[in-house]
Amino acid sequence: SDNLHAELLLRLLGQYRSPQAPDHGITGLAAVTEFWRSQGITPQQMHLADGSGLSRHNLITPRALVTMLRRIEPDVRFRRTMRSPESRAPSHPAPLLFPAVFKAKPEQLLASAA
């Protein structure tokens, strides 16, 4: 699953960053947190508990999420993923919905939800 891959990637990052550490998950979380801090997201705006995103202890403010999206949007890898046929499959509706949601007026969203 994608959650398992994300968790393993986080642990691999932790192992790469600190091979002798007893828990590569913790060092991976520290590396991710440090990266986003360098991008302007404070620890008060984001708390990560795991790499999969399944923990209820993963917290992020809406402002931090918008900051993340603004930081990754110019990246060619992100744009390529958003345009790929796989990301437009019915099982991945988010790339199709987000642009419409951010451009829509509140009354348009309410009308489409009815």
MMTF fields as JSON, N, C-alpha, C and O atoms, coordinates in Angstrom:
{
  "mmtfVersion": "1.0.0",
  "mmtfProducer": "UNKNOWN",
  "numBonds": 455,
  "numAtoms": 456,
  "numGroups": 114,
  "numChains": 1,
  "numModels": 1,
  "chainsPerModel": [1],
  "groupsPerChain": [114],
  "chainIdList": ["A"],
  "bondAtomList": [4, 2, 8, 6, 12, 10, 16, 14, 20, 18, 24, 22, 28, 26, 32, 30, 36, 34, 40, 38, 44, 42, 48, 46, 52, 50, 56, 54, 60, 58, 64, 62, 68, 66, 72, 70, 76, 74, 80, 78, 84, 82, 88, 86, 92, 90, 96, 94, 100, 98, 104, 102, 108, 106, 112, 110, 116, 114, 120, 118, 124, 122, 128, 126, 132, 130, 136, 134, 140, 138, 144, 142, 148, 146, 152, 150, 156, 154, 160, 158, 164, 162, 168, 166, 172, 170, 176, 174, 180, 178, 184, 182, 188, 186, 192, 190, 196, 194, 200, 198, 204, 202, 208, 206, 212, 210, 216, 214, 220, 218, 224, 222, 228, 226, 232, 230, 236, 234, 240, 238, 244, 242, 248, 246, 252, 250, 256, 254, 260, 258, 264, 262, 268, 266, 272, 270, 276, 274, 280, 278, 284, 282, 288, 286, 292, 290, 296, 294, 300, 298, 304, 302, 308, 306, 312, 310, 316, 314, 320, 318, 324, 322, 328, 326, 332, 330, 336, 334, 340, 338, 344, 342, 348, 346, 352, 350, 356, 354, 360, 358, 364, 362, 368, 366, 372, 370, 376, 374, 380, 378, 384, 382, 388, 386, 392, 390, 396, 394, 400, 398, 404, 402, 408, 406, 412, 410, 416, 414, 420, 418, 424, 422, 428, 426, 432, 430, 436, 434, 440, 438, 444, 442, 448, 446, 452, 450],
  "bondOrderList": [1, 1, 1, 1, 1, 1, 1, 1, 1, 1, 1, 1, 1, 1, 1, 1, 1, 1, 1, 1, 1, 1, 1, 1, 1, 1, 1, 1, 1, 1, 1, 1, 1, 1, 1, 1, 1, 1, 1, 1, 1, 1, 1, 1, 1, 1, 1, 1, 1, 1, 1, 1, 1, 1, 1, 1, 1, 1, 1, 1, 1, 1, 1, 1, 1, 1, 1, 1, 1, 1, 1, 1, 1, 1, 1, 1, 1, 1, 1, 1, 1, 1, 1, 1, 1, 1, 1, 1, 1, 1, 1, 1, 1, 1, 1, 1, 1, 1, 1, 1, 1, 1, 1, 1, 1, 1, 1, 1, 1, 1, 1, 1, 1],
  "groupList": [{"groupName": "SER", "atomNameList": ["N", "CA", "C", "O"], "elementList": ["N", "C", "C", "O"], "formalChargeList": [0, 0, 0, 0], "bondAtomList": [1, 0, 2, 1, 3, 2], "bondOrderList": [1, 1, 2], "singleLetterCode": "S", "chemCompType": "L-PEPTIDE LINKING"}, {"groupName": "ASP", "atomNameList": ["N", "CA", "C", "O"], "elementList": ["N", "C", "C", "O"], "formalChargeList": [0, 0, 0, 0], "bondAtomList": [1, 0, 2, 1, 3, 2], "bondOrderList": [1, 1, 2], "singleLetterCode": "D", "chemCompType": "L-PEPTIDE LINKING"}, {"groupName": "ASN", "atomNameList": ["N", "CA", "C", "O"], "elementList": ["N", "C", "C", "O"], "formalChargeList": [0, 0, 0, 0], "bondAtomList": [1, 0, 2, 1, 3, 2], "bondOrderList": [1, 1, 2], "singleLetterCode": "N", "chemCompType": "L-PEPTIDE LINKING"}, {"groupName": "LEU", "atomNameList": ["N", "CA", "C", "O"], "elementList": ["N", "C", "C", "O"], "formalChargeList": [0, 0, 0, 0], "bondAtomList": [1, 0, 2, 1, 3, 2], "bondOrderList": [1, 1, 2], "singleLetterCode": "L", "chemCompType": "L-PEPTIDE LINKING"}, {"groupName": "HIS", "atomNameList": ["N", "CA", "C", "O"], "elementList": ["N", "C", "C", "O"], "formalChargeList": [0, 0, 0, 0], "bondAtomList": [1, 0, 2, 1, 3, 2], "bondOrderList": [1, 1, 2], "singleLetterCode": "H", "chemCompType": "L-PEPTIDE LINKING"}, {"groupName": "ALA", "atomNameList": ["N", "CA", "C", "O"], "elementList": ["N", "C", "C", "O"], "formalChargeList": [0, 0, 0, 0], "bondAtomList": [1, 0, 2, 1, 3, 2], "bondOrderList": [1, 1, 2], "singleLetterCode": "A", "chemCompType": "L-PEPTIDE LINKING"}, {"groupName": "GLU", "atomNameList": ["N", "CA", "C", "O"], "elementList": ["N", "C", "C", "O"], "formalChargeList": [0, 0, 0, 0], "bondAtomList": [1, 0, 2, 1, 3, 2], "bondOrderList": [1, 1, 2], "singleLetterCode": "E", "chemCompType": "L-PEPTIDE LINKING"}, {"groupName": "ARG", "atomNameList": ["N", "CA", "C", "O"], "elementList": ["N", "C", "C", "O"], "formalChargeList": [0, 0, 0, 0], "bondAtomList": [1, 0, 2, 1, 3, 2], "bondOrderList": [1, 1, 2], "singleLetterCode": "R", "chemCompType": "L-PEPTIDE LINKING"}, {"groupName": "GLY", "atomNameList": ["N", "CA", "C", "O"], "elementList": ["N", "C", "C", "O"], "formalChargeList": [0, 0, 0, 0], "bondAtomList": [1, 0, 2, 1, 3, 2], "bondOrderList": [1, 1, 2], "singleLetterCode": "G", "chemCompType": "PEPTIDE LINKING"}, {"groupName": "GLN", "atomNameList": ["N", "CA", "C", "O"], "elementList": ["N", "C", "C", "O"], "formalChargeList": [0, 0, 0, 0], "bondAtomList": [1, 0, 2, 1, 3, 2], "bondOrderList": [1, 1, 2], "singleLetterCode": "Q", "chemCompType": "L-PEPTIDE LINKING"}, {"groupName": "TYR", "atomNameList": ["N", "CA", "C", "O"], "elementList": ["N", "C", "C", "O"], "formalChargeList": [0, 0, 0, 0], "bondAtomList": [1, 0, 2, 1, 3, 2], "bondOrderList": [1, 1, 2], "singleLetterCode": "Y", "chemCompType": "L-PEPTIDE LINKING"}, {"groupName": "PRO", "atomNameList": ["N", "CA", "C", "O"], "elementList": ["N", "C", "C", "O"], "formalChargeList": [0, 0, 0, 0], "bondAtomList": [1, 0, 2, 1, 3, 2], "bondOrderList": [1, 1, 2], "singleLetterCode": "P", "chemCompType": "L-PEPTIDE LINKING"}, {"groupName": "ILE", "atomNameList": ["N", "CA", "C", "O"], "elementList": ["N", "C", "C", "O"], "formalChargeList": [0, 0, 0, 0], "bondAtomList": [1, 0, 2, 1, 3, 2], "bondOrderList": [1, 1, 2], "singleLetterCode": "I", "chemCompType": "L-PEPTIDE LINKING"}, {"groupName": "THR", "atomNameList": ["N", "CA", "C", "O"], "elementList": ["N", "C", "C", "O"], "formalChargeList": [0, 0, 0, 0], "bondAtomList": [1, 0, 2, 1, 3, 2], "bondOrderList": [1, 1, 2], "singleLetterCode": "T", "chemCompType": "L-PEPTIDE LINKING"}, {"groupName": "VAL", "atomNameList": ["N", "CA", "C", "O"], "elementList": ["N", "C", "C", "O"], "formalChargeList": [0, 0, 0, 0], "bondAtomList": [1, 0, 2, 1, 3, 2], "bondOrderList": [1, 1, 2], "singleLetterCode": "V", "chemCompType": "L-PEPTIDE LINKING"}, {"groupName": "PHE", "atomNameList": ["N", "CA", "C", "O"], "elementList": ["N", "C", "C", "O"], "formalChargeList": [0, 0, 0, 0], "bondAtomList": [1, 0, 2, 1, 3, 2], "bondOrderList": [1, 1, 2], "singleLetterCode": "F", "chemCompType": "L-PEPTIDE LINKING"}, {"groupName": "TRP", "atomNameList": ["N", "CA", "C", "O"], "elementList": ["N", "C", "C", "O"], "formalChargeList": [0, 0, 0, 0], "bondAtomList": [1, 0, 2, 1, 3, 2], "bondOrderList": [1, 1, 2], "singleLetterCode": "W", "chemCompType": "L-PEPTIDE LINKING"}, {"groupName": "MET", "atomNameList": ["N", "CA", "C", "O"], "elementList": ["N", "C", "C", "O"], "formalChargeList": [0, 0, 0, 0], "bondAtomList": [1, 0, 2, 1, 3, 2], "bondOrderList": [1, 1, 2], "singleLetterCode": "M", "chemCompType": "L-PEPTIDE LINKING"}, {"groupName": "LYS", "atomNameList": ["N", "CA", "C", "O"], "elementList": ["N", "C", "C", "O"], "formalChargeList": [0, 0, 0, 0], "bondAtomList": [1, 0, 2, 1, 3, 2], "bondOrderList": [1, 1, 2], "singleLetterCode": "K", "chemCompType": "L-PEPTIDE LINKING"}],
  "groupTypeList": [0, 1, 2, 3, 4, 5, 6, 3, 3, 3, 7, 3, 3, 8, 9, 10, 7, 0, 11, 9, 5, 11, 1, 4, 8, 12, 13, 8, 3, 5, 5, 14, 13, 6, 15, 16, 7, 0, 9, 8, 12, 13, 11, 9, 9, 17, 4, 3, 5, 1, 8, 0, 8, 3, 0, 7, 4, 2, 3, 12, 13, 11, 7, 5, 3, 14, 13, 17, 3, 7, 7, 12, 6, 11, 1, 14, 7, 15, 7, 7, 13, 17, 7, 0, 11, 6, 0, 7, 5, 11, 0, 4, 11, 5, 11, 3, 3, 15, 11, 5, 14, 15, 18, 5, 18, 11, 6, 9, 3, 3, 5, 0, 5, 5],
  "groupIdList": [1, 2, 3, 4, 5, 6, 7, 8, 9, 10, 11, 12, 13, 14, 15, 16, 17, 18, 19, 20, 21, 22, 23, 24, 25, 26, 27, 28, 29, 30, 31, 32, 33, 34, 35, 36, 37, 38, 39, 40, 41, 42, 43, 44, 45, 46, 47, 48, 49, 50, 51, 52, 53, 54, 55, 56, 57, 58, 59, 60, 61, 62, 63, 64, 65, 66, 67, 68, 69, 70, 71, 72, 73, 74, 75, 76, 77, 78, 79, 80, 81, 82, 83, 84, 85, 86, 87, 88, 89, 90, 91, 92, 93, 94, 95, 96, 97, 98, 99, 100, 101, 102, 103, 104, 105, 106, 107, 108, 109, 110, 111, 112, 113, 114],
  "secStructList": [7, 2, 2, 2, 2, 2, 2, 2, 2, 2, 2, 2, 2, 2, 2, 2, 2, 7, 6, 6, 7, 1, 7, 2, 2, 2, 2, 2, 2, 2, 2, 2, 2, 2, 2, 2, 2, 2, 6, 6, 7, 7, 6, 6, 6, 3, 3, 7, 7, 7, 1, 1, 1, 7, 7, 6, 6, 7, 3, 3, 7, 2, 2, 2, 2, 2, 2, 2, 2, 2, 2, 2, 6, 6, 7, 2, 2, 2, 2, 2, 2, 2, 2, 1, 4, 4, 4, 4, 1, 6, 6, 7, 7, 2, 2, 2, 2, 2, 2, 2, 2, 2, 2, 1, 7, 2, 2, 2, 2, 2, 2, 2, 2, 7],
  "xCoordList": [0.834, 0.0, 0.874, 2.065, 0.295, 1.039, 1.446, 2.501, 0.602, 0.934, 2.178, 3.043, 2.267, 3.444, 4.683, 5.738, 4.565, 5.708, 6.154, 7.351, 5.2, 5.543, 6.268, 7.248, 5.785, 6.438, 7.848, 8.778, 8.004, 9.336, 10.283, 11.47, 9.769, 10.59, 11.072, 12.227, 10.196, 10.577, 11.691, 12.658, 11.555, 12.576, 13.891, 14.972, 13.788, 14.991, 15.711, 16.939, 14.95, 15.526, 16.225, 17.322, 15.585, 16.194, 17.477, 18.448, 17.48, 18.686, 19.8, 20.959, 19.46, 20.458, 21.043, 22.248, 20.188, 20.619, 21.443, 22.405, 21.064, 21.749, 21.784, 20.953, 22.751, 22.792, 22.88, 22.399, 23.477, 23.672, 22.511, 22.51, 21.535, 20.412, 19.612, 19.458, 19.101, 18.34, 16.959, 16.424, 16.375, 15.043, 15.077, 15.065, 15.118, 15.215, 13.927, 13.94, 12.828, 11.578, 11.664, 11.203, 12.253, 12.391, 13.342, 13.057, 14.46, 15.398, 14.803, 15.094, 13.98, 13.297, 12.296, 12.225, 11.522, 10.575, 11.299, 10.829, 12.442, 13.222, 13.699, 13.693, 14.113, 14.577, 13.443, 13.635, 12.274, 11.126, 10.71, 10.444, 10.652, 10.278, 11.28, 10.893, 12.552, 13.594, 13.465, 13.626, 13.176, 13.007, 11.862, 12.019, 10.697, 9.555, 9.771, 9.239, 10.539, 10.882, 11.706, 11.527, 12.606, 13.409, 12.543, 12.955, 11.339, 10.411, 9.385, 8.459, 9.556, 8.693, 7.552, 6.677, 7.535, 6.476, 7.032, 8.007, 6.408, 6.899, 6.366, 5.378, 7.022, 6.516, 5.109, 4.385, 4.713, 3.366, 2.322, 1.141, 2.763, 1.846, 1.754, 0.808, 2.725, 2.756, 3.392, 4.443, 2.746, 3.313, 3.136, 2.017, 4.229, 4.184, 4.486, 5.404, 3.701, 3.908, 4.372, 4.942, 4.129, 4.558, 4.708, 4.401, 5.178, 5.367, 4.179, 4.044, 3.312, 2.183, 1.037, 0.225, 0.963, -0.143, -1.373, -2.414, -1.278, -2.435, -2.642, -3.744, -1.61, -1.731, -2.642, -2.594, -3.454, -4.303, -3.489, -4.005, -2.214, -1.337, -0.657, 0.055, -0.859, -0.364, -1.286, -2.487, -0.724, -1.523, -0.859, 0.365, -1.688, -1.176, -2.247, -3.429, -1.834, -2.799, -3.106, -2.297, -4.258, -4.575, -3.528, -3.173, -3.037, -2.02, -0.745, -0.133, -0.349, 0.85, 0.632, 1.54, -0.567, -0.857, -0.788, -0.242, -1.332, -1.258, 0.196, 0.598, 0.981, 2.41, 3.105, 3.908, 2.8, 3.396, 3.034, 3.901, 1.765, 1.319, 1.975, 2.341, 2.122, 2.782, 4.258, 4.821, 4.886, 6.316, 6.548, 7.532, 5.649, 5.888, 5.317, 5.741, 4.377, 3.734, 4.714, 4.553, 5.728, 6.658, 7.574, 8.187, 7.673, 8.566, 8.064, 6.904, 8.927, 8.537, 8.04, 7.163, 8.58, 8.131, 6.689, 5.921, 6.322, 4.947, 4.015, 2.965, 4.386, 3.538, 3.402, 2.321, 4.478, 4.43, 3.474, 2.707, 3.515, 2.627, 1.177, 0.298, 0.923, -0.448, -1.015, -2.231, -0.152, -0.604, -0.615, -1.138, -0.049, 0.082, -1.275, -2.17, -1.444, -2.722, -3.093, -4.276, -2.098, -2.385, -3.061, -3.934, -2.662, -3.236, -4.643, -5.355, -5.049, -6.388, -7.375, -8.525, -6.932, -7.804, -8.876, -8.642, -10.042, -11.108, -10.688, -11.263, -9.695, -9.264, -8.418, -8.103, -8.043, -7.255, -7.955, -7.441, -9.105, -9.838, -9.257, -9.604, -8.388, -7.911, -7.284, -7.606, -6.401, -5.835, -6.889, -6.684, -7.995, -9.05, -9.909, -10.426, -10.065, -10.958, -10.305, -10.947, -9.049, -8.439, -8.438, -8.805, -8.048, -8.074, -9.469, -9.606, -10.492, -11.859, -12.277, -12.946, -11.891, -12.265, -11.608, -12.261, -10.332, -9.643, -10.108, -9.966, -10.658, -11.124, -12.613, -13.094, -13.346, -14.793, -15.18, -14.454, -16.354, -16.938, -17.722, -18.193, -17.872, -18.557, -19.931, -20.294, -20.693, -22.032, -21.975, -22.893, -20.907, -20.743, -20.458, -20.961, -19.659, -19.358, -20.598, -20.838, -21.389, -22.613, -23.601, -24.267, -23.707, -24.627, -24.212, -25.061, -22.91, -22.442, -22.558, -22.62, -22.588, -22.712, -24.152, -24.393, -25.106, -26.535, -26.993, -28.158],
  "yCoordList": [-1.186, 0.0, 1.243, 1.168, 2.37, 3.633, 4.007, 4.607, 3.65, 3.969, 3.226, 3.795, 1.963, 1.169, 1.736, 1.853, 2.082, 2.655, 3.966, 4.223, 4.791, 6.066, 5.836, 6.517, 4.88, 4.572, 4.041, 4.435, 3.153, 2.6, 3.66, 3.657, 4.561, 5.65, 6.553, 6.982, 6.837, 7.647, 6.959, 7.604, 5.661, 4.919, 4.825, 4.865, 4.702, 4.684, 6.031, 6.083, 7.102, 8.438, 8.547, 9.097, 8.022, 8.042, 7.232, 7.638, 6.089, 5.25, 5.945, 5.909, 6.571, 7.287, 8.443, 8.691, 9.138, 10.317, 9.952, 10.643, 8.863, 8.477, 6.952, 6.357, 6.319, 4.857, 4.16, 3.036, 4.795, 4.158, 4.392, 3.856, 5.182, 5.482, 4.21, 3.361, 4.073, 2.871, 2.822, 1.734, 3.97, 4.008, 4.936, 6.159, 4.338, 5.144, 5.903, 6.882, 5.466, 6.195, 7.569, 8.559, 7.625, 8.9, 9.828, 11.019, 9.314, 10.175, 10.602, 11.698, 9.758, 10.14, 11.251, 12.203, 11.144, 12.197, 13.509, 14.581, 13.413, 14.628, 15.277, 16.503, 14.471, 15.011, 15.695, 16.771, 15.081, 15.672, 16.963, 17.967, 16.942, 18.132, 19.259, 20.415, 18.921, 19.925, 20.521, 21.728, 19.676, 20.185, 21.18, 22.277, 20.801, 21.712, 22.963, 24.022, 22.859, 24.06, 25.009, 26.225, 24.461, 25.314, 25.961, 26.933, 25.414, 25.964, 26.904, 27.366, 27.182, 28.15, 27.567, 28.31, 26.262, 25.635, 25.33, 24.591, 25.899, 25.749, 24.467, 23.902, 24.007, 22.829, 23.039, 22.067, 24.284, 24.552, 24.348, 24.156, 24.391, 24.218, 22.767, 22.398, 21.946, 20.58, 19.65, 19.956, 18.525, 17.486, 16.16, 15.786, 15.453, 14.162, 13.05, 13.16, 11.977, 10.836, 9.6, 8.687, 9.562, 8.427, 8.871, 10.013, 7.972, 8.309, 7.972, 8.493, 7.099, 6.65, 7.647, 7.646, 8.494, 9.428, 8.84, 9.496, 7.614, 6.957, 7.293, 7.124, 7.761, 8.05, 9.253, 10.239, 9.156, 10.29, 11.409, 12.498, 11.136, 12.147, 13.001, 13.947, 12.69, 13.545, 14.755, 14.615, 15.93, 17.155, 18.201, 18.331, 18.949, 20.028, 21.098, 20.793, 22.339, 23.424, 23.649, 23.306, 24.217, 24.533, 25.455, 25.276, 26.426, 27.341, 26.59, 26.888, 25.621, 24.839, 23.988, 23.839, 23.43, 22.637, 23.49, 23.055, 24.684, 25.592, 25.952, 26.013, 26.189, 26.483, 25.315, 25.518, 24.085, 22.9, 22.828, 22.628, 22.989, 22.906, 23.988, 23.735, 25.176, 26.259, 25.969, 26.356, 25.291, 24.968, 23.864, 23.904, 22.873, 21.75, 21.982, 21.317, 22.898, 23.102, 23.445, 22.925, 24.295, 24.608, 23.444, 23.477, 22.429, 21.305, 20.514, 20.103, 20.304, 19.614, 18.192, 17.698, 17.534, 16.179, 16.183, 15.274, 17.2, 17.321, 17.587, 16.955, 18.498, 18.818, 17.608, 17.357, 16.856, 15.661, 14.628, 13.999, 14.451, 13.509, 13.944, 13.112, 15.22, 15.717, 15.538, 15.446, 15.487, 15.335, 13.88, 13.581, 12.97, 11.589, 10.903, 11.217, 9.974, 9.249, 8.503, 8.384, 8.0, 7.266, 8.161, 7.705, 9.437, 10.325, 10.757, 11.316, 10.513, 10.902, 9.733, 9.883, 8.595, 7.429, 7.672, 8.443, 7.038, 7.248, 6.98, 7.559, 6.114, 5.838, 6.971, 6.947, 7.957, 9.107, 10.401, 11.107, 10.736, 11.911, 13.244, 14.287, 13.237, 14.491, 15.432, 16.62, 14.984, 15.929, 16.595, 17.71, 15.931, 16.519, 17.479, 18.456, 17.209, 18.012, 19.262, 20.311, 19.179, 20.313, 21.597, 22.638, 21.589, 22.851, 23.463, 24.678, 22.659, 23.172, 23.735, 24.767, 23.073, 23.527, 24.862, 25.75, 25.025, 26.257, 27.435, 28.583, 27.177, 28.252, 28.527, 29.582, 27.595, 27.725, 28.711, 28.915, 29.318, 30.174, 29.273, 28.213, 29.674, 28.816, 28.342, 27.186, 29.22, 28.806, 27.748, 26.938, 27.749, 26.716, 25.364, 24.338, 25.36, 24.118, 23.551, 22.345, 24.427, 23.968, 23.42, 22.419, 24.06, 23.593, 22.233, 21.383, 22.026, 20.753, 19.626, 18.456, 19.959, 18.939, 18.478, 17.407, 19.268, 18.924, 17.867, 17.47],
  "zCoordList": [0.0, 0.0, 0.0, 0.304, -0.336, -0.31, 1.11, 1.321, 2.093, 3.482, 3.929, 4.593, 3.568, 3.917, 3.23, 3.853, 1.968, 1.242, 1.874, 2.0, 2.269, 2.905, 4.231, 4.534, 5.015, 6.296, 6.08, 6.782, 5.115, 4.828, 4.292, 4.619, 3.476, 2.956, 4.092, 4.102, 5.037, 6.192, 6.986, 7.392, 7.202, 7.957, 7.18, 7.768, 5.866, 5.043, 5.111, 5.179, 5.092, 5.253, 6.608, 6.704, 7.65, 8.983, 9.042, 9.682, 8.376, 8.347, 7.575, 7.988, 6.469, 5.67, 6.469, 6.434, 7.18, 7.931, 9.158, 9.494, 9.826, 11.056, 11.164, 11.85, 10.483, 10.418, 11.778, 11.919, 12.765, 14.073, 15.041, 16.149, 14.632, 15.532, 15.823, 14.945, 17.052, 17.4, 16.736, 16.525, 16.404, 15.788, 14.581, 14.721, 13.397, 12.183, 11.891, 11.144, 12.465, 12.313, 12.955, 12.386, 14.139, 14.846, 14.102, 13.976, 13.609, 12.883, 11.538, 11.058, 10.933, 9.705, 9.952, 9.175, 11.023, 11.385, 11.663, 11.282, 12.327, 12.605, 11.314, 11.199, 10.345, 9.067, 8.309, 7.743, 8.296, 7.601, 8.294, 7.632, 9.61, 10.369, 10.131, 9.959, 10.122, 9.884, 8.478, 8.296, 7.489, 6.127, 6.064, 5.527, 6.618, 6.536, 7.37, 7.038, 8.443, 9.213, 8.343, 8.411, 7.529, 6.627, 5.546, 4.914, 5.337, 4.352, 4.988, 4.321, 6.281, 6.955, 7.764, 8.209, 7.968, 8.761, 10.148, 10.288, 11.158, 12.532, 13.17, 12.702, 14.241, 14.96, 15.523, 15.739, 15.762, 16.252, 15.147, 15.432, 13.891, 12.769, 12.305, 11.61, 12.682, 12.193, 13.227, 13.79, 13.463, 14.315, 13.594, 13.243, 13.374, 12.696, 13.69, 14.503, 13.616, 14.503, 13.749, 14.346, 12.427, 11.629, 10.184, 9.84, 9.347, 7.94, 7.071, 5.964, 7.567, 6.751, 6.735, 5.81, 7.744, 7.836, 8.499, 8.552, 9.006, 9.6, 11.072, 11.593, 11.74, 13.161, 13.395, 12.658, 14.412, 14.794, 15.422, 15.674, 15.672, 16.269, 15.206, 15.544, 13.935, 12.861, 12.779, 12.547, 12.968, 12.972, 12.088, 12.068, 11.355, 10.518, 10.409, 10.25, 10.495, 10.362, 8.881, 8.019, 8.59, 7.192, 6.558, 5.392, 7.308, 6.78, 6.392, 5.367, 7.21, 6.903, 5.656, 4.839, 5.507, 4.32, 3.054, 2.04, 3.112, 1.958, 1.667, 0.505, 2.705, 2.52, 1.834, 0.922, 2.27, 1.637, 0.161, -0.689, -0.137, -1.53, -2.388, -3.536, -1.84, -2.586, -2.809, -3.833, -1.857, -2.0, -3.027, -3.765, -3.082, -3.99, -5.389, -6.334, -5.548, -6.844, -7.959, -9.063, -7.735, -8.821, -9.214, -10.282, -8.372, -8.647, -9.85, -9.888, -10.817, -12.045, -11.758, -12.466, -10.742, -10.412, -9.925, -10.241, -9.158, -8.696, -9.877, -9.991, -10.737, -11.9, -12.815, -13.346, -13.007, -13.847, -13.251, -13.981, -11.939, -11.272, -11.416, -11.64, -11.293, -11.394, -12.796, -12.961, -13.811, -15.19, -15.645, -16.718, -14.855, -15.301, -15.386, -14.603, -16.321, -16.436, -15.156, -14.835, -14.42, -13.194, -12.16, -11.421, -12.103, -11.098, -11.466, -10.632, -12.686, -13.11, -13.101, -13.514, -12.639, -12.556, -11.497, -10.566, -11.608, -10.63, -9.193, -8.271, -8.977, -7.609, -7.035, -5.845, -7.838, -7.382, -7.801, -8.669, -7.218, -7.672, -7.2, -7.754, -6.197, -5.623, -6.644, -6.611, -7.563, -8.519, -9.396, -9.875, -9.604, -10.411, -9.601, -10.142, -8.307, -7.483, -6.919, -6.855, -6.508, -5.83, -6.648, -6.104, -7.926, -8.658, -8.689, -8.548, -8.87, -8.914, -7.559, -7.496, -6.487, -5.151, -4.837, -4.29, -5.168, -4.843, -5.69, -5.27, -6.869, -7.748, -7.576, -7.986, -6.977, -6.866, -5.77, -4.798, -5.964, -4.932, -3.982, -4.394, -2.713, -1.742, -2.213, -1.996, -2.853, -3.274, -4.382, -4.508, -5.184, -6.212, -5.565, -6.023, -4.509, -3.816, -3.152, -3.196, -2.533, -1.879, -2.893, -2.627, -4.054, -5.09, -5.634, -5.903, -5.796, -6.347, -5.321, -5.699, -4.033, -3.0, -2.823, -2.265, -3.29, -3.11, -4.093, -4.075]
}
